[in-house]
Every structure is written in structure tokens, then in C-alpha cells.
Amino acid sequence: MDWQLFHLLNGLLLGHGLVGDEVEDFTLWSVPALAAATIGLWLVARPGTTSRWRVACAGALASAGLALMANQVISHLWERARPTDAHAAAHLYFVAPSHDPSFPSDPAAASFAIAMAVFLVSRRVGTDFFVAAAAISIGRVLVGLHYPGDVAAGALIGMGSAYAVHVLAVRPLGALAAAAARVTDPVLA
């Protein structure tokens, strides 16, 4: 079923050369743009306060780091070849091939960790982050870098990491955000 859904989604770009530059740009810049938006949360906080946006920023970055570490462990335990390495019928569009394990997807894990961490602080803004994370993940399947199961697993790992960080480390993150704010506030003011 994973292969069938991959084949369906990956085949959508077959013969659509007009969208190549946009898809390539999105694939290259989507995760860094989401990280920049996360850092932007820090910048919208009023200097001199430990606002929820600073806690959301710190939680999101910590969650993404935890999710990526978990992915490293999992990918060494269960190595899955990329779709284009495993199937001759798979196509790779607009991006260079990667020979890292396909499972789980690092971009999906990081983007869903960020989205969930923001969602736990603000449902409205977090929903926007979830839409971006879903677009990033679907894009990875469309261009041929991951199976749908890879991005689904990455999404679950990311959201689980964010929840764990929120439950276990929200107070230390608040203290860390307050300490970092003492350094950044004079610059932002």
C-alpha cells in the first residue's frame, strides 16, 4: 500500500515541467523557512517579557532536535532504501538523489515537531504551522524522496517529541527563554 500511494503521488508530477522550479525551490527552502518562521516567533515577543512566543520558539527548536535524534536511532535500526533506489518505476524530480535511509523522514519529523510545539502554545498559529508541515511532507513524496509511510512516521515522531518536550521540559524551557531574552532583548529593543 505504501508503494501504491507513493506511485500515485509521485506520478502526479510526470510530464509537468512547468512546475519544476517552484517545486525545486519549495523542496530546498521549505524546512529552513519553517525554522526561520519559528525564530520569528521569538522576534514578535515584546522585549522584557518571557512570552508564550519565546517558549514556543524554544520548545519548537528543542522538539525538532529531539525528533531528529530519535530519527537517527530509528534509521540505524531499520534501514529502508529510498523509493528511487528500490523501484525502477519511481521518479526523482527536481532534486538530487539522497542515499540516506528513507525511514523515517527527517524533514517531516522536524517540521511536525515545530508545528506541534507551536500548536501546544497557540492553536491558531500552530494550525498554520501544521499546514506548512503537511505541505513539506507531501512535497517529499511528490518529488520521490520518501514513501508516504516515511513521512507519516516522521510526523508521529515529531509530534511525539514535541509533546514530550512540552510535558517534561516546559519549565526549564521557560527559564532558558528568559535567560536568552536577557541577551537578545537589548539587541531587539
C-alpha positions in Angstrom: 0.0 0.0 0.0 2.9 2.4 0.8 4.3 1.8 -2.7 0.9 2.2 -4.4 0.2 5.6 -2.7 3.8 6.7 -3.4 3.4 5.7 -7.1 0.1 7.6 -7.3 1.5 10.8 -5.7 4.9 10.6 -7.4 3.2 10.1 -10.8 1.3 13.4 -10.5 4.4 15.4 -11.5 5.2 13.2 -14.5 5.2 15.4 -17.6 4.7 18.7 -15.7 7.9 20.5 -16.5 6.3 23.9 -15.9 6.2 23.4 -12.1 9.8 22.3 -11.8 11.4 25.5 -10.5 8.6 26.1 -8.0 8.8 22.5 -6.6 12.6 22.6 -6.5 12.6 25.9 -4.6 9.9 24.7 -2.2 11.8 21.4 -1.6 15.1 23.2 -0.9 13.8 26.1 1.2 10.6 24.9 3.0 12.2 23.4 6.1 14.7 26.4 6.6 11.8 28.8 6.0 9.7 27.0 8.7 12.7 27.2 11.1 13.0 30.9 10.3 9.3 31.4 11.0 9.9 29.7 14.3 12.7 32.0 15.1 10.4 34.8 14.0 8.1 33.9 17.0 11.0 35.0 19.2 11.1 38.3 17.5 7.4 39.1 17.9 7.7 38.9 21.6 7.9 42.2 23.4 11.3 42.8 24.8 11.5 42.4 28.6 8.9 39.6 28.8 9.0 35.9 28.8 6.1 35.5 26.4 4.5 32.4 25.2 6.1 33.0 21.8 9.5 32.7 23.2 8.6 29.5 25.0 7.0 28.3 21.7 10.2 29.1 19.8 12.4 27.4 22.4 10.1 24.4 22.6 9.9 24.1 18.8 13.6 24.1 18.3 14.2 21.6 21.2 11.4 19.4 19.8 12.9 19.4 16.3 16.3 18.5 17.8 14.8 15.6 19.8 12.9 14.3 16.8 16.0 14.3 14.6 18.0 12.5 17.3 15.2 9.9 17.5 15.2 9.6 13.7 18.9 8.8 13.7 18.4 6.0 16.2 15.5 4.5 14.2 17.2 4.8 10.8 20.1 2.8 12.1 17.8 0.1 13.5 15.5 -0.1 10.4 17.3 0.9 7.2 14.9 1.5 4.3 16.1 2.4 0.8 14.8 5.5 -0.9 11.9 4.8 -3.4 14.1 5.6 -6.4 16.7 3.1 -5.2 14.2 0.4 -4.5 11.9 0.7 -7.5 12.8 1.3 -11.2 9.3 2.8 -11.7 9.9 5.6 -9.1 10.9 9.0 -10.4 13.0 11.6 -8.8 12.0 15.2 -9.8 13.9 18.4 -9.4 16.2 17.3 -6.5 19.5 15.5 -6.2 19.3 11.9 -5.1 19.9 11.1 -1.4 21.4 7.9 -0.2 20.5 8.3 3.4 17.9 5.9 4.7 14.3 6.8 3.7 12.7 5.9 7.0 11.7 8.0 8.9 11.7 11.3 7.1 13.8 13.9 8.8 12.1 16.9 7.2 8.7 15.6 8.3 9.9 14.9 11.8 11.4 18.3 12.2 8.5 20.2 10.6 5.8 18.4 12.6 7.8 18.8 15.8 7.9 22.5 15.2 4.2 22.6 14.3 3.1 20.6 17.3 5.3 22.7 19.7 3.7 25.9 18.4 0.2 24.3 18.4 0.6 23.5 22.1 1.1 27.2 22.8 -1.3 28.7 20.2 -3.8 26.6 18.3 -4.4 29.3 15.7 -0.8 29.9 14.8 0.1 26.2 15.3 -2.6 25.2 12.7 -0.7 27.4 10.2 2.5 25.6 11.1 0.7 22.2 10.7 -0.4 23.2 7.2 3.2 24.1 6.3 4.5 20.8 7.8 1.9 18.8 5.8 2.9 20.6 2.6 6.6 19.9 3.3 5.9 16.2 3.9 3.6 15.7 0.8 6.3 17.5 -1.3 8.9 15.0 -0.2 6.7 12.2 -1.6 5.8 14.1 -4.8 9.4 14.6 -5.7 10.3 11.0 -5.0 12.5 11.3 -1.9 10.2 9.4 0.6 7.4 6.9 0.8 4.2 8.2 2.4 4.9 5.8 5.4 8.3 7.6 5.9 6.7 11.0 6.2 3.9 9.6 8.4 6.4 8.0 10.8 8.4 11.3 10.8 5.2 13.2 11.6 4.4 10.9 14.5 8.0 11.1 15.8 7.9 14.9 15.5 4.6 15.3 17.3 5.6 12.8 20.0 8.9 14.7 20.5 7.1 18.0 20.9 4.6 16.6 23.3 7.4 15.0 25.4 9.3 18.3 25.4 6.2 20.2 26.4 5.3 17.8 29.3 8.8 17.2 30.6 10.7 20.4 29.9 8.3 23.4 29.6 9.5 24.9 32.9 13.2 24.6 32.0 12.5 26.0 28.6 10.7 29.0 30.1 13.8 29.6 32.3 16.1 29.1 29.3 14.0 31.5 27.2 14.1 34.1 30.0 17.9 33.8 30.2 18.3 34.1 26.4 15.9 37.0 26.3 18.3 38.9 28.6 20.9 38.6 25.8 18.6 39.3 22.8 16.3 42.0 24.3 18.9 44.8 24.2 19.5 44.0 20.5 15.8 43.8 19.7 14.9 46.9 21.7 
